[in-house]
Amino acid sequence: MAGPDEPEDGTMMINPDLLEYARTMIRGDYDANDAVEARLDADADGWDGFPRFLAAMFFLAVDRRFGVGAGRPEVIKFVADLRAGLGEGGPDIQPDAAEQLILSIIDPSIDYEISQAMIGRVQAATVQKIFTEGDLSDAELDALLAEAAQLAQRD
């Protein structure tokens, strides 16, 4: 029998608060983001599925920004801009790790060895930069987040 967050087919349902967390992060609504984060922290299962959801958002963001034809020079420039935009107090993003991770989406034959912590930092910073700079309407952002949730729910 499936649990409360699992449909009968065994796939995991993504907590709607995770979508709201991403939405408030991308929109820069930090007070609302803090409130959603507190709800997620208070729920024992609140963050379940977040790594898969973040990976799906990362895939969609990189695909949206680079497509399939981008090469190393475009990615290097993007990562340099990403790191410069983080400034003091932002997450430490290793340039080689960020470039490899982004390039692995563009070219799946690229292998990488990057810590899970660094992967998460690169994914979150990349998603925020691409989706924020994309100047998405609320409907476009909602559609991207829903698509990411669907991707994350797949086996």
ROPA-796361 format. One record per atom (N, C-alpha, C): residue number from 1; residue in one letter; atom name; x, y, z. Coordinates in Angstrom, 1 decimal, padded with zeros to 4 digits. Each point is the difference from the previous one (the first is absolute). Layout:
BEGIN
ATOM	n	res	atom	X	Y	Z
ATOM	NUM	A	CA	X	Y	Z;
...
! end
This chain:
BEGIN
ATOM	n	res	atom	X	Y	Z
ATOM	1	M	N	000.8	-001.2	000.0;
ATOM	1	M	CA	-000.8	001.2	000.0;
ATOM	1	M	C	000.9	001.2	000.0;
ATOM	2	A	N	-000.4	001.0	-000.8;
ATOM	2	A	CA	000.8	001.2	-000.1;
ATOM	2	A	C	-000.1	000.9	001.2;
ATOM	3	G	N	001.0	000.7	000.4;
ATOM	3	G	CA	000.0	001.0	001.1;
ATOM	3	G	C	-000.8	001.2	-000.4;
ATOM	4	P	N	-000.1	001.0	000.9;
ATOM	4	P	CA	-000.8	001.2	-000.3;
ATOM	4	P	C	000.6	000.9	-001.2;
ATOM	5	D	N	001.3	-000.1	-000.2;
ATOM	5	D	CA	000.6	000.8	-001.0;
ATOM	5	D	C	000.4	-000.9	-001.2;
ATOM	6	E	N	-000.6	-001.2	-000.1;
ATOM	6	E	CA	000.3	-000.8	-001.1;
ATOM	6	E	C	-001.3	-000.4	-000.7;
ATOM	7	P	N	-000.1	000.2	-001.3;
ATOM	7	P	CA	-001.2	-000.6	-000.7;
ATOM	7	P	C	000.1	-001.5	-000.1;
ATOM	8	E	N	-001.0	-000.6	-000.3;
ATOM	8	E	CA	-000.1	-001.5	-000.1;
ATOM	8	E	C	001.1	-000.6	-000.9;
ATOM	9	D	N	000.4	000.8	-001.0;
ATOM	9	D	CA	001.0	-000.6	-000.9;
ATOM	9	D	C	001.4	000.0	000.5;
ATOM	10	G	N	000.2	000.5	001.2;
ATOM	10	G	CA	001.3	000.0	000.7;
ATOM	10	G	C	000.9	001.2	-000.2;
ATOM	11	T	N	-000.4	000.9	-000.9;
ATOM	11	T	CA	000.8	001.2	-000.2;
ATOM	11	T	C	-000.2	000.9	001.2;
ATOM	12	M	N	001.0	000.9	000.3;
ATOM	12	M	CA	-000.1	000.9	001.1;
ATOM	12	M	C	-000.7	001.3	-000.5;
ATOM	13	M	N	-000.9	000.5	000.9;
ATOM	13	M	CA	-000.6	001.3	-000.3;
ATOM	13	M	C	000.9	001.1	000.6;
ATOM	14	I	N	000.1	001.0	-000.7;
ATOM	14	I	CA	000.8	001.2	000.5;
ATOM	14	I	C	-000.9	000.9	000.8;
ATOM	15	N	N	000.5	000.3	001.2;
ATOM	15	N	CA	-000.8	000.8	001.0;
ATOM	15	N	C	-000.2	001.4	-000.7;
ATOM	16	P	N	-001.2	000.5	-000.1;
ATOM	16	P	CA	-000.3	001.3	-000.6;
ATOM	16	P	C	000.8	001.1	000.7;
ATOM	17	D	N	000.4	-000.1	001.3;
ATOM	17	D	CA	000.8	001.0	000.6;
ATOM	17	D	C	001.4	000.1	-000.6;
ATOM	18	L	N	000.5	-001.1	-000.6;
ATOM	18	L	CA	001.3	000.1	-000.7;
ATOM	18	L	C	-000.1	000.9	-001.2;
ATOM	19	L	N	-001.1	-000.1	-000.7;
ATOM	19	L	CA	-000.3	000.9	-001.2;
ATOM	19	L	C	-000.1	001.5	000.5;
ATOM	20	E	N	-000.7	000.2	001.1;
ATOM	20	E	CA	-000.1	001.3	000.6;
ATOM	20	E	C	001.4	000.5	000.4;
ATOM	21	Y	N	000.8	-000.8	000.6;
ATOM	21	Y	CA	001.3	000.3	000.5;
ATOM	21	Y	C	000.8	000.5	-001.2;
ATOM	22	A	N	000.0	-000.8	-001.1;
ATOM	22	A	CA	000.8	000.4	-001.2;
ATOM	22	A	C	-000.6	001.3	-000.6;
ATOM	23	R	N	-001.3	000.2	000.0;
ATOM	23	R	CA	-000.6	001.2	-000.6;
ATOM	23	R	C	000.4	001.2	000.8;
ATOM	24	T	N	000.0	-000.1	001.3;
ATOM	24	T	CA	000.3	001.2	000.8;
ATOM	24	T	C	001.5	000.3	-000.1;
ATOM	25	M	N	000.8	-001.0	-000.1;
ATOM	25	M	CA	001.5	000.2	-000.2;
ATOM	25	M	C	000.3	000.7	-001.3;
ATOM	26	I	N	-000.6	-000.5	-001.1;
ATOM	26	I	CA	000.2	000.6	-001.3;
ATOM	26	I	C	-000.5	001.4	-000.1;
ATOM	27	R	N	-001.1	000.3	000.7;
ATOM	27	R	CA	-000.6	001.3	000.0;
ATOM	27	R	C	000.7	001.0	000.9;
ATOM	28	G	N	000.9	-000.6	000.9;
ATOM	28	G	CA	000.7	000.9	000.9;
ATOM	28	G	C	-000.9	000.5	001.2;
ATOM	29	D	N	-001.1	-000.8	000.2;
ATOM	29	D	CA	-000.9	000.3	001.1;
ATOM	29	D	C	000.5	-000.7	001.3;
ATOM	30	Y	N	001.0	000.6	000.6;
ATOM	30	Y	CA	000.7	-000.7	001.1;
ATOM	30	Y	C	-000.8	-000.2	001.2;
ATOM	31	D	N	-000.9	000.9	000.4;
ATOM	31	D	CA	-000.8	-000.2	001.1;
ATOM	31	D	C	-001.0	-001.2	-000.2;
ATOM	32	A	N	-000.6	-000.1	-001.1;
ATOM	32	A	CA	-000.8	-001.1	-000.4;
ATOM	32	A	C	000.8	-001.3	000.0;
ATOM	33	N	N	001.2	000.1	-000.6;
ATOM	33	N	CA	000.9	-001.2	-000.1;
ATOM	33	N	C	000.3	-000.5	001.4;
ATOM	34	D	N	000.3	000.9	000.9;
ATOM	34	D	CA	000.3	-000.4	001.4;
ATOM	34	D	C	-001.2	-000.7	000.6;
ATOM	35	A	N	-001.2	000.5	-000.2;
ATOM	35	A	CA	-001.2	-000.6	000.5;
ATOM	35	A	C	-000.2	-001.4	-000.5;
ATOM	36	V	N	000.2	-000.2	-001.3;
ATOM	36	V	CA	-000.2	-001.3	-000.7;
ATOM	36	V	C	001.1	-001.0	000.6;
ATOM	37	E	N	001.3	000.5	000.1;
ATOM	37	E	CA	001.0	-000.8	000.5;
ATOM	37	E	C	-000.3	-000.5	001.4;
ATOM	38	A	N	-000.5	000.9	000.8;
ATOM	38	A	CA	-000.4	-000.4	001.4;
ATOM	38	A	C	-001.1	-001.1	000.0;
ATOM	39	R	N	-000.9	000.1	-000.9;
ATOM	39	R	CA	-001.1	-001.1	-000.2;
ATOM	39	R	C	000.7	-001.3	-000.4;
ATOM	40	L	N	000.9	000.1	-000.9;
ATOM	40	L	CA	000.7	-001.2	-000.5;
ATOM	40	L	C	000.8	-000.6	001.1;
ATOM	41	D	N	000.7	000.8	000.8;
ATOM	41	D	CA	000.8	-000.5	001.1;
ATOM	41	D	C	-000.8	-000.6	001.1;
ATOM	42	A	N	-001.2	000.5	000.2;
ATOM	42	A	CA	-000.9	-000.5	001.1;
ATOM	42	A	C	-000.6	-001.3	-000.4;
ATOM	43	D	N	-000.1	-000.3	-001.2;
ATOM	43	D	CA	-000.6	-001.3	-000.5;
ATOM	43	D	C	001.1	-001.0	-000.2;
ATOM	44	A	N	-000.1	-001.1	000.7;
ATOM	44	A	CA	001.0	-001.1	000.0;
ATOM	44	A	C	000.4	-000.4	-001.5;
ATOM	45	D	N	-001.1	000.0	-000.8;
ATOM	45	D	CA	000.2	-000.4	-001.4;
ATOM	45	D	C	000.1	001.2	-001.0;
ATOM	46	G	N	000.1	001.2	000.6;
ATOM	46	G	CA	-000.2	001.3	-000.8;
ATOM	46	G	C	001.0	000.1	-001.2;
ATOM	47	W	N	001.2	-000.4	000.2;
ATOM	47	W	CA	001.1	000.1	-001.0;
ATOM	47	W	C	000.1	-001.2	-000.9;
ATOM	48	D	N	-000.8	-001.1	000.3;
ATOM	48	D	CA	000.1	-001.2	-000.8;
ATOM	48	D	C	-000.2	000.3	-001.5;
ATOM	49	G	N	000.8	-000.5	-000.8;
ATOM	49	G	CA	-000.1	000.3	-001.4;
ATOM	49	G	C	000.7	001.2	-000.5;
ATOM	50	F	N	000.5	000.9	000.9;
ATOM	50	F	CA	000.6	001.2	-000.5;
ATOM	50	F	C	001.2	-000.2	-000.9;
ATOM	51	P	N	000.9	-000.9	000.4;
ATOM	51	P	CA	001.2	-000.1	-000.9;
ATOM	51	P	C	-000.4	-000.4	-001.5;
ATOM	52	R	N	-001.0	-000.8	-000.1;
ATOM	52	R	CA	-000.5	-000.4	-001.4;
ATOM	52	R	C	-000.7	001.2	-000.6;
ATOM	53	F	N	-000.8	000.7	000.7;
ATOM	53	F	CA	-000.7	001.2	-000.5;
ATOM	53	F	C	001.1	001.1	-000.4;
ATOM	54	L	N	001.0	000.2	000.8;
ATOM	54	L	CA	001.0	001.0	-000.3;
ATOM	54	L	C	000.8	-000.5	-001.3;
ATOM	55	A	N	000.3	-001.3	-000.1;
ATOM	55	A	CA	000.7	-000.5	-001.2;
ATOM	55	A	C	-000.9	000.2	-001.2;
ATOM	56	A	N	-001.3	-000.2	000.1;
ATOM	56	A	CA	-000.9	000.2	-001.1;
ATOM	56	A	C	-000.1	001.5	-000.4;
ATOM	57	M	N	000.0	000.9	001.0;
ATOM	57	M	CA	000.0	001.4	-000.3;
ATOM	57	M	C	001.3	000.4	-000.7;
ATOM	58	F	N	001.1	-000.6	000.5;
ATOM	58	F	CA	001.3	000.3	-000.6;
ATOM	58	F	C	000.1	-000.4	-001.5;
ATOM	59	F	N	-000.5	-001.2	-000.3;
ATOM	59	F	CA	-000.1	-000.5	-001.3;
ATOM	59	F	C	-000.8	000.9	-000.9;
ATOM	60	L	N	-001.1	000.4	000.4;
ATOM	60	L	CA	-000.9	000.9	-000.8;
ATOM	60	L	C	000.7	001.4	-000.1;
ATOM	61	A	N	000.6	000.5	001.0;
ATOM	61	A	CA	000.7	001.3	-000.1;
ATOM	61	A	C	001.1	000.0	-001.0;
ATOM	62	V	N	000.9	-001.0	000.1;
ATOM	62	V	CA	001.1	-000.1	-000.9;
ATOM	62	V	C	-000.5	-000.2	-001.4;
ATOM	63	D	N	-001.0	-000.9	-000.2;
ATOM	63	D	CA	-000.5	-000.2	-001.3;
ATOM	63	D	C	-000.6	001.3	-000.6;
ATOM	64	R	N	-000.7	000.7	000.8;
ATOM	64	R	CA	-000.6	001.3	-000.4;
ATOM	64	R	C	001.1	001.0	-000.4;
ATOM	65	R	N	001.1	000.1	000.8;
ATOM	65	R	CA	001.0	001.0	-000.2;
ATOM	65	R	C	001.0	-000.4	-001.1;
ATOM	66	F	N	000.4	-001.2	-000.1;
ATOM	66	F	CA	001.0	-000.4	-000.9;
ATOM	66	F	C	-000.4	-000.9	-001.2;
ATOM	67	G	N	-001.2	-000.7	000.1;
ATOM	67	G	CA	-000.4	-000.9	-001.0;
ATOM	67	G	C	001.1	-001.1	-000.2;
ATOM	68	V	N	000.1	-000.6	-001.2;
ATOM	68	V	CA	000.9	-001.1	-000.2;
ATOM	68	V	C	001.3	000.5	-000.7;
ATOM	69	G	N	000.0	001.2	-000.5;
ATOM	69	G	CA	001.1	000.4	-000.9;
ATOM	69	G	C	001.1	000.8	000.8;
ATOM	70	A	N	-000.2	000.3	001.2;
ATOM	70	A	CA	001.0	000.9	000.7;
ATOM	70	A	C	001.3	-000.8	000.3;
ATOM	71	G	N	001.0	000.7	000.0;
ATOM	71	G	CA	001.3	-000.6	000.3;
ATOM	71	G	C	000.7	000.5	001.3;
ATOM	72	R	N	001.2	-000.4	000.2;
ATOM	72	R	CA	000.7	000.3	001.2;
ATOM	72	R	C	000.1	001.5	000.2;
ATOM	73	P	N	000.4	000.8	-001.0;
ATOM	73	P	CA	000.1	001.5	000.2;
ATOM	73	P	C	-001.2	000.7	000.6;
ATOM	74	E	N	-001.2	-000.4	-000.5;
ATOM	74	E	CA	-001.2	000.6	000.5;
ATOM	74	E	C	-000.3	-000.4	001.4;
ATOM	75	V	N	000.4	-001.2	000.4;
ATOM	75	V	CA	-000.2	-000.5	001.3;
ATOM	75	V	C	001.0	000.7	001.0;
ATOM	76	I	N	001.2	000.1	-000.5;
ATOM	76	I	CA	001.0	000.7	000.9;
ATOM	76	I	C	-000.4	001.4	000.3;
ATOM	77	K	N	-000.5	000.7	-001.0;
ATOM	77	K	CA	-000.4	001.4	000.2;
ATOM	77	K	C	-001.2	000.0	001.0;
ATOM	78	F	N	-001.0	-000.9	-000.3;
ATOM	78	F	CA	-001.1	000.0	000.9;
ATOM	78	F	C	000.4	-000.3	001.5;
ATOM	79	V	N	000.9	-000.9	000.2;
ATOM	79	V	CA	000.4	-000.4	001.4;
ATOM	79	V	C	000.8	001.2	000.6;
ATOM	80	A	N	000.8	000.7	-000.8;
ATOM	80	A	CA	000.7	001.2	000.5;
ATOM	80	A	C	-001.0	001.0	000.4;
ATOM	81	D	N	-001.0	000.3	-000.8;
ATOM	81	D	CA	-001.1	000.9	000.4;
ATOM	81	D	C	-000.8	-000.4	001.2;
ATOM	82	L	N	-000.2	-001.3	000.1;
ATOM	82	L	CA	-000.8	-000.6	001.1;
ATOM	82	L	C	000.8	000.3	001.3;
ATOM	83	R	N	001.3	-000.4	000.0;
ATOM	83	R	CA	000.8	000.2	001.2;
ATOM	83	R	C	000.2	001.5	000.4;
ATOM	84	A	N	000.1	000.8	-001.0;
ATOM	84	A	CA	000.1	001.5	000.2;
ATOM	84	A	C	-001.2	000.5	000.6;
ATOM	85	G	N	-001.2	-000.5	-000.4;
ATOM	85	G	CA	-001.3	000.4	000.5;
ATOM	85	G	C	-000.3	-000.4	001.4;
ATOM	86	L	N	000.7	-001.1	000.5;
ATOM	86	L	CA	-000.2	-000.5	001.3;
ATOM	86	L	C	000.6	000.9	001.1;
ATOM	87	G	N	001.2	000.6	-000.4;
ATOM	87	G	CA	000.6	000.9	000.9;
ATOM	87	G	C	000.4	-000.5	001.3;
ATOM	88	E	N	000.3	000.9	001.0;
ATOM	88	E	CA	000.3	-000.4	001.3;
ATOM	88	E	C	-001.2	-000.5	000.7;
ATOM	89	G	N	000.2	-001.1	000.8;
ATOM	89	G	CA	-001.0	-000.6	000.7;
ATOM	89	G	C	-000.9	-001.0	-000.7;
ATOM	90	G	N	000.2	-000.1	-001.4;
ATOM	90	G	CA	-000.7	-001.0	-000.8;
ATOM	90	G	C	000.7	-001.3	000.2;
ATOM	91	P	N	-000.7	-001.0	-000.6;
ATOM	91	P	CA	000.6	-001.4	000.1;
ATOM	91	P	C	001.3	-000.1	-000.8;
ATOM	92	D	N	000.9	-000.8	000.5;
ATOM	92	D	CA	001.3	-000.2	-000.7;
ATOM	92	D	C	-000.3	-001.0	-001.1;
ATOM	93	I	N	000.2	000.5	-001.2;
ATOM	93	I	CA	-000.2	-000.8	-001.2;
ATOM	93	I	C	001.4	-000.2	-000.7;
ATOM	94	Q	N	000.4	-001.3	-000.1;
ATOM	94	Q	CA	001.3	-000.3	-000.7;
ATOM	94	Q	C	-000.3	000.1	-001.5;
ATOM	95	P	N	000.8	000.9	-000.7;
ATOM	95	P	CA	-000.2	000.2	-001.4;
ATOM	95	P	C	000.0	-001.3	-000.8;
ATOM	96	D	N	001.0	-000.9	000.2;
ATOM	96	D	CA	000.2	-001.2	-000.8;
ATOM	96	D	C	-001.2	-000.9	000.3;
ATOM	97	A	N	-000.5	-000.1	001.2;
ATOM	97	A	CA	-001.1	-000.8	000.3;
ATOM	97	A	C	-001.3	000.5	-000.7;
ATOM	98	A	N	-000.2	001.3	000.1;
ATOM	98	A	CA	-001.2	000.6	-000.6;
ATOM	98	A	C	000.1	-000.2	-001.6;
ATOM	99	E	N	001.1	000.2	-000.6;
ATOM	99	E	CA	000.1	-000.2	-001.4;
ATOM	99	E	C	-000.2	-001.5	-000.4;
ATOM	100	Q	N	000.6	-000.9	000.7;
ATOM	100	Q	CA	-000.2	-001.4	-000.3;
ATOM	100	Q	C	-001.5	-000.4	000.2;
ATOM	101	L	N	-000.6	000.4	001.1;
ATOM	101	L	CA	-001.4	-000.3	000.2;
ATOM	101	L	C	-000.9	000.5	-001.1;
ATOM	102	I	N	000.1	001.2	-000.4;
ATOM	102	I	CA	-000.8	000.6	-001.0;
ATOM	102	I	C	000.3	-000.7	-001.4;
ATOM	103	L	N	001.3	-000.2	-000.3;
ATOM	103	L	CA	000.3	-000.6	-001.2;
ATOM	103	L	C	-000.5	-001.5	-000.1;
ATOM	104	S	N	-000.2	-000.6	001.2;
ATOM	104	S	CA	-000.5	-001.4	000.0;
ATOM	104	S	C	-001.5	000.0	-000.4;
ATOM	105	I	N	-000.7	001.1	000.1;
ATOM	105	I	CA	-001.4	000.1	-000.4;
ATOM	105	I	C	000.0	000.2	-001.6;
ATOM	106	I	N	000.9	000.8	-000.5;
ATOM	106	I	CA	000.1	000.3	-001.4;
ATOM	106	I	C	000.5	-001.3	-000.7;
ATOM	107	D	N	001.0	-000.6	000.6;
ATOM	107	D	CA	000.6	-001.2	-000.6;
ATOM	107	D	C	000.0	-001.1	001.0;
ATOM	108	P	N	-001.0	-000.9	000.0;
ATOM	108	P	CA	-000.1	-001.1	001.1;
ATOM	108	P	C	001.2	-000.9	000.0;
ATOM	109	S	N	000.9	000.0	-001.0;
ATOM	109	S	CA	001.1	-000.9	000.1;
ATOM	109	S	C	001.1	000.5	000.9;
ATOM	110	I	N	-000.1	001.2	000.5;
ATOM	110	I	CA	001.0	000.6	000.9;
ATOM	110	I	C	-000.2	-000.5	001.4;
ATOM	111	D	N	001.0	-000.6	000.5;
ATOM	111	D	CA	000.0	-000.5	001.4;
ATOM	111	D	C	000.5	001.1	001.0;
ATOM	112	Y	N	-000.3	-000.1	001.2;
ATOM	112	Y	CA	000.5	000.9	001.0;
ATOM	112	Y	C	000.0	-000.7	001.4;
ATOM	113	E	N	000.9	000.5	000.8;
ATOM	113	E	CA	000.1	-000.5	001.4;
ATOM	113	E	C	-000.1	001.3	000.8;
ATOM	114	I	N	-001.1	000.3	000.6;
ATOM	114	I	CA	-000.3	001.2	000.7;
ATOM	114	I	C	-000.8	-000.4	001.3;
ATOM	115	S	N	000.4	000.6	001.1;
ATOM	115	S	CA	-000.8	-000.4	001.3;
ATOM	115	S	C	-001.4	000.4	-000.2;
ATOM	116	Q	N	-000.9	-000.7	000.8;
ATOM	116	Q	CA	-001.4	000.3	000.0;
ATOM	116	Q	C	-000.3	001.4	000.5;
ATOM	117	A	N	000.8	000.5	000.9;
ATOM	117	A	CA	-000.2	001.3	000.5;
ATOM	117	A	C	000.3	001.1	-001.1;
ATOM	118	M	N	001.1	-000.2	-000.7;
ATOM	118	M	CA	000.3	000.9	-001.1;
ATOM	118	M	C	-001.0	-000.1	-001.1;
ATOM	119	I	N	-000.5	-001.2	-000.3;
ATOM	119	I	CA	-001.0	-000.2	-001.1;
ATOM	119	I	C	-001.3	000.9	000.4;
ATOM	120	G	N	-000.4	-000.1	001.3;
ATOM	120	G	CA	-001.2	000.7	000.4;
ATOM	120	G	C	000.2	001.5	-000.1;
ATOM	121	R	N	001.2	000.5	000.4;
ATOM	121	R	CA	000.3	001.4	-000.1;
ATOM	121	R	C	000.0	000.5	-001.4;
ATOM	122	V	N	000.6	-000.8	-000.9;
ATOM	122	V	CA	000.1	000.4	-001.4;
ATOM	122	V	C	-001.4	000.0	-000.6;
ATOM	123	Q	N	-000.8	-001.0	000.3;
ATOM	123	Q	CA	-001.3	-000.2	-000.6;
ATOM	123	Q	C	-000.9	001.2	000.5;
ATOM	124	A	N	000.0	000.3	001.3;
ATOM	124	A	CA	-000.9	001.1	000.5;
ATOM	124	A	C	000.4	001.3	-000.5;
ATOM	125	A	N	001.3	000.3	-000.1;
ATOM	125	A	CA	000.4	001.3	-000.5;
ATOM	125	A	C	-000.2	000.2	-001.5;
ATOM	126	T	N	000.1	-001.1	-000.7;
ATOM	126	T	CA	-000.2	000.0	-001.5;
ATOM	126	T	C	-001.5	000.2	-000.3;
ATOM	127	V	N	-000.8	-000.8	000.7;
ATOM	127	V	CA	-001.5	000.2	-000.1;
ATOM	127	V	C	-000.4	001.4	000.2;
ATOM	128	Q	N	000.4	000.5	001.2;
ATOM	128	Q	CA	-000.4	001.4	000.4;
ATOM	128	Q	C	000.5	001.0	-001.1;
ATOM	129	K	N	001.2	-000.1	-000.5;
ATOM	129	K	CA	000.5	001.0	-000.9;
ATOM	129	K	C	-000.8	-000.1	-001.4;
ATOM	130	I	N	-000.1	-001.2	-000.5;
ATOM	130	I	CA	-000.7	-000.2	-001.3;
ATOM	130	I	C	-001.4	000.4	000.0;
ATOM	131	F	N	-000.7	-000.5	001.0;
ATOM	131	F	CA	-001.5	000.3	000.1;
ATOM	131	F	C	-000.2	001.5	000.4;
ATOM	132	T	N	000.8	000.6	000.8;
ATOM	132	T	CA	-000.1	001.4	000.3;
ATOM	132	T	C	000.3	000.9	-001.2;
ATOM	133	E	N	001.0	-000.3	-000.7;
ATOM	133	E	CA	000.4	000.8	-001.2;
ATOM	133	E	C	-001.0	-000.3	-001.1;
ATOM	134	G	N	-000.7	-001.1	000.0;
ATOM	134	G	CA	-000.9	-000.3	-001.1;
ATOM	134	G	C	-001.3	000.9	000.1;
ATOM	135	D	N	-000.1	000.8	001.0;
ATOM	135	D	CA	-001.1	000.9	000.2;
ATOM	135	D	C	-001.3	-000.7	-000.3;
ATOM	136	L	N	-000.2	-001.1	000.6;
ATOM	136	L	CA	-001.2	-000.9	-000.3;
ATOM	136	L	C	-001.3	000.6	000.6;
ATOM	137	S	N	-001.1	-000.1	-000.7;
ATOM	137	S	CA	-001.3	000.4	000.6;
ATOM	137	S	C	-000.3	-001.1	001.1;
ATOM	138	D	N	-001.0	000.3	000.8;
ATOM	138	D	CA	-000.4	-000.9	001.0;
ATOM	138	D	C	-000.5	-001.3	-000.6;
ATOM	139	A	N	-000.7	000.1	-001.1;
ATOM	139	A	CA	-000.5	-001.2	-000.7;
ATOM	139	A	C	001.2	-000.9	-000.6;
ATOM	140	E	N	001.0	000.7	-000.5;
ATOM	140	E	CA	001.2	-000.7	-000.6;
ATOM	140	E	C	000.7	-000.7	001.2;
ATOM	141	L	N	000.2	000.7	001.1;
ATOM	141	L	CA	000.7	-000.6	001.1;
ATOM	141	L	C	-000.7	-001.2	000.6;
ATOM	142	D	N	-001.3	000.2	000.1;
ATOM	142	D	CA	-000.9	-001.1	000.5;
ATOM	142	D	C	000.1	-001.2	-000.9;
ATOM	143	A	N	000.0	000.2	-001.3;
ATOM	143	A	CA	000.1	-001.1	-000.9;
ATOM	143	A	C	001.4	-000.7	000.1;
ATOM	144	L	N	001.1	000.8	000.1;
ATOM	144	L	CA	001.3	-000.6	000.2;
ATOM	144	L	C	000.1	-000.8	001.3;
ATOM	145	L	N	-000.5	000.5	001.1;
ATOM	145	L	CA	000.0	-000.7	001.2;
ATOM	145	L	C	-000.8	-001.3	000.0;
ATOM	146	A	N	-001.2	000.1	-000.7;
ATOM	146	A	CA	-000.8	-001.2	-000.1;
ATOM	146	A	C	000.7	-001.0	-000.9;
ATOM	147	E	N	000.6	000.4	-001.0;
ATOM	147	E	CA	000.8	-000.9	-000.9;
ATOM	147	E	C	001.1	-000.7	000.8;
ATOM	148	A	N	000.7	000.8	000.8;
ATOM	148	A	CA	001.1	-000.5	000.9;
ATOM	148	A	C	-000.6	-001.0	001.0;
ATOM	149	A	N	-001.1	000.3	000.5;
ATOM	149	A	CA	-000.6	-001.0	001.0;
ATOM	149	A	C	-000.4	-001.3	-000.7;
ATOM	150	Q	N	-000.5	000.1	-001.2;
ATOM	150	Q	CA	-000.3	-001.2	-000.8;
ATOM	150	Q	C	001.2	-000.8	-000.3;
ATOM	151	L	N	001.1	000.6	-000.4;
ATOM	151	L	CA	001.3	-000.6	-000.3;
ATOM	151	L	C	000.5	-000.7	001.3;
ATOM	152	A	N	-000.1	000.7	001.1;
ATOM	152	A	CA	000.5	-000.5	001.3;
ATOM	152	A	C	-000.7	-001.2	000.5;
ATOM	153	Q	N	-001.3	-000.2	-000.4;
ATOM	153	Q	CA	-000.9	-001.1	000.4;
ATOM	153	Q	C	000.3	-001.2	-000.8;
ATOM	154	R	N	000.7	000.1	-001.1;
ATOM	154	R	CA	000.2	-001.2	-000.8;
ATOM	154	R	C	001.0	-000.9	000.7;
ATOM	155	D	N	-000.1	-001.3	-000.3;
ATOM	155	D	CA	001.0	-001.0	000.5;
ATOM	155	D	C	001.2	000.1	-000.8;
! end
